[in-house]
Amino acid sequence: MKNSYEVIFENNRKWVESKVADNPHFFEELAKTQHPEYLYIGCSDSRATAEELMGAKPGEVFVHRNIANVVNTLDMSSTAVIQYAVEHLKVKHIIVCGHYNCGGVKAAMTPQDLGLLNPWLRTIRDVYRLHQAELDSIDDDNKRYDRLVELNVQEQCINVIKMACVQERYILEEYPIVHGWVFDLRTGKIIDLEIDFEETLKDIQKIYNLTGSDWVMSRKK
């Protein structure tokens, strides 16, 4: 156990050496500021790392991860990350990325009392309830599982779009745009669910329109 822990610091030393060898000013430049174009909201699963699957470099992606890539408006962690990314970092794209074989989604499909996980998983169980007719019509358990992963991403994208900071900045600057992805662990490929951001925003605005304030409309003009 001790050796497996210590190897992390050895790997870090080698990483630092490689970066400095390529660019002696790498860390000096990295420490100045960050200007990522992407906010990535993903699952905490150890197999689905944002930067690696995107081929991104340090400073290019602002990342938030939790169990089953949930965006719950009562969760101050995810909402604070989104607001900071939208208002201060000025990200242009918000990506909600789930993955097949997600343990959190599978747990939500299990009729079992999971203690402290219950309130968190309830958000995913609500996704199942919203799409129960479609999901129950899928006979193959694995395909139903995959489909719930996709629908969970879709619903979490909608939860992002519901947020005032996202709506207000989009009206003013036509950014950020929200995307839904699924990472397929079996192939290594990212699948774009092709969420129609503008159409989704229009669909929910009657209920979730938070942009009616005078200052937003005047700034738009």
DAURWO-V248845 format. One record per residue. N is the residue number from 1. RES is the residue in one letter. PHI is phi as a letter, one per 40 degrees, with the letter a starting at -180 (999 if undefined). OMEGA is omega as a letter, one per 40 degrees, with the letter a starting at -180 (NA if undefined). D_LAST is the distance of its C-alpha to the last C-alpha in Angstrom with 2 decimals. Layout:
n = <N	N>
res = <RES	RES>
phi = <PHI	PHI>
omega = <OMEGA	OMEGA>
d_last = <D_LAST	D_LAST>
This chain:
n = <1	2	3	4	5	6	7	8	9	10	11	12	13	14	15	16	17	18	19	20	21	22	23	24	25	26	27	28	29	30	31	32	33	34	35	36	37	38	39	40	41	42	43	44	45	46	47	48	49	50	51	52	53	54	55	56	57	58	59	60	61	62	63	64	65	66	67	68	69	70	71	72	73	74	75	76	77	78	79	80	81	82	83	84	85	86	87	88	89	90	91	92	93	94	95	96	97	98	99	100	101	102	103	104	105	106	107	108	109	110	111	112	113	114	115	116	117	118	119	120	121	122	123	124	125	126	127	128	129	130	131	132	133	134	135	136	137	138	139	140	141	142	143	144	145	146	147	148	149	150	151	152	153	154	155	156	157	158	159	160	161	162	163	164	165	166	167	168	169	170	171	172	173	174	175	176	177	178	179	180	181	182	183	184	185	186	187	188	189	190	191	192	193	194	195	196	197	198	199	200	201	202	203	204	205	206	207	208	209	210	211	212	213	214	215	216	217	218	219	220	221>
res = <M	K	N	S	Y	E	V	I	F	E	N	N	R	K	W	V	E	S	K	V	A	D	N	P	H	F	F	E	E	L	A	K	T	Q	H	P	E	Y	L	Y	I	G	C	S	D	S	R	A	T	A	E	E	L	M	G	A	K	P	G	E	V	F	V	H	R	N	I	A	N	V	V	N	T	L	D	M	S	S	T	A	V	I	Q	Y	A	V	E	H	L	K	V	K	H	I	I	V	C	G	H	Y	N	C	G	G	V	K	A	A	M	T	P	Q	D	L	G	L	L	N	P	W	L	R	T	I	R	D	V	Y	R	L	H	Q	A	E	L	D	S	I	D	D	D	N	K	R	Y	D	R	L	V	E	L	N	V	Q	E	Q	C	I	N	V	I	K	M	A	C	V	Q	E	R	Y	I	L	E	E	Y	P	I	V	H	G	W	V	F	D	L	R	T	G	K	I	I	D	L	E	I	D	F	E	E	T	L	K	D	I	Q	K	I	Y	N	L	T	G	S	D	W	V	M	S	R	K	K>
phi = <999	c	c	c	c	c	c	d	c	c	c	c	d	c	c	c	c	c	c	c	c	c	a	d	b	d	c	c	c	c	c	c	a	b	b	c	c	b	b	b	b	b	c	c	d	c	c	b	c	d	c	c	c	c	g	c	b	d	g	c	b	c	b	b	b	a	c	g	f	c	b	b	c	c	c	c	c	c	c	c	c	c	c	c	c	c	c	b	c	f	c	c	b	b	b	b	b	c	a	c	g	c	c	c	c	c	c	c	c	c	c	a	c	b	g	c	c	d	c	c	c	c	d	c	c	c	c	c	c	c	b	c	d	c	c	c	c	c	c	c	d	c	c	c	c	c	c	c	d	c	c	c	d	d	c	c	c	c	c	c	c	c	c	c	c	c	c	c	c	c	c	c	b	g	a	c	b	c	b	b	b	b	c	c	c	c	b	g	c	c	b	c	c	f	c	c	c	c	c	c	c	c	c	c	c	d	c	b	c	b	b	c	c	c	c	c	c	c	c	c	c>
omega = <a	a	a	i	a	a	i	a	i	i	i	i	i	i	i	a	a	i	a	i	i	a	a	a	a	a	i	i	a	a	a	a	i	i	a	i	a	i	a	i	a	a	i	a	a	a	a	a	a	a	a	a	i	a	a	i	i	a	a	a	i	a	i	a	i	a	i	i	a	i	a	a	i	i	a	a	a	a	i	i	a	a	i	a	a	a	a	i	i	i	a	a	i	a	i	a	i	i	i	a	i	a	i	i	i	i	i	i	a	i	a	i	a	i	a	i	a	a	a	a	i	i	i	i	i	i	i	a	a	a	a	a	i	a	a	i	i	a	a	a	a	i	i	i	i	a	i	i	a	a	i	i	a	a	i	i	i	i	i	a	i	a	a	a	i	a	a	a	i	i	a	a	a	i	e	i	a	a	i	i	i	i	a	a	a	a	a	a	i	i	i	i	i	i	i	a	a	a	i	i	i	a	a	a	a	a	a	i	a	a	a	a	a	a	i	a	i	i	i	i	NA>
d_last = <61.25	61.39	61.43	58.48	56.47	57.61	56.74	53.03	53.50	55.50	52.76	50.23	52.52	52.81	49.05	48.52	51.23	49.78	46.30	47.76	50.05	47.16	45.00	46.58	43.17	41.76	41.77	40.75	37.58	37.10	37.32	34.54	31.43	30.00	27.10	27.65	25.40	27.08	27.70	30.91	32.05	35.63	39.05	41.42	44.14	46.00	46.09	42.34	41.01	37.41	37.79	41.06	40.09	36.86	38.75	36.32	37.17	36.80	33.26	31.66	31.39	30.55	32.97	33.58	36.68	38.45	40.89	39.63	36.02	34.97	31.56	32.37	29.84	32.86	33.73	32.33	33.29	31.19	28.14	28.35	28.63	25.59	23.40	24.81	24.35	20.71	19.53	22.04	23.44	20.22	22.34	21.11	23.66	25.34	28.76	30.99	34.45	37.53	40.97	43.93	46.91	44.70	47.01	44.43	43.67	47.41	48.12	45.67	47.73	50.92	52.28	53.25	52.61	51.08	50.86	47.92	46.23	46.02	42.71	41.04	42.52	41.60	38.04	39.63	42.07	39.20	37.94	41.45	41.42	38.18	39.70	43.34	44.28	43.21	44.74	47.97	48.45	48.81	52.51	52.47	51.77	50.37	47.98	46.84	46.32	44.26	42.14	41.43	40.31	37.76	36.63	36.34	33.95	31.91	31.75	30.94	27.97	26.79	27.41	25.16	22.33	22.84	21.89	18.81	18.28	18.38	15.98	13.32	13.62	13.75	10.42	8.91	11.58	13.56	16.44	18.95	20.85	23.87	27.24	30.65	33.85	37.54	40.00	43.35	46.05	48.62	47.20	44.87	42.02	38.40	37.44	33.80	33.37	30.39	28.14	25.33	22.45	19.77	22.39	23.59	20.21	19.90	23.50	23.23	19.93	21.77	23.84	22.08	18.39	17.56	13.75	13.54	13.13	10.83	10.03	8.88	6.55	5.23	5.36	3.80	0.00>
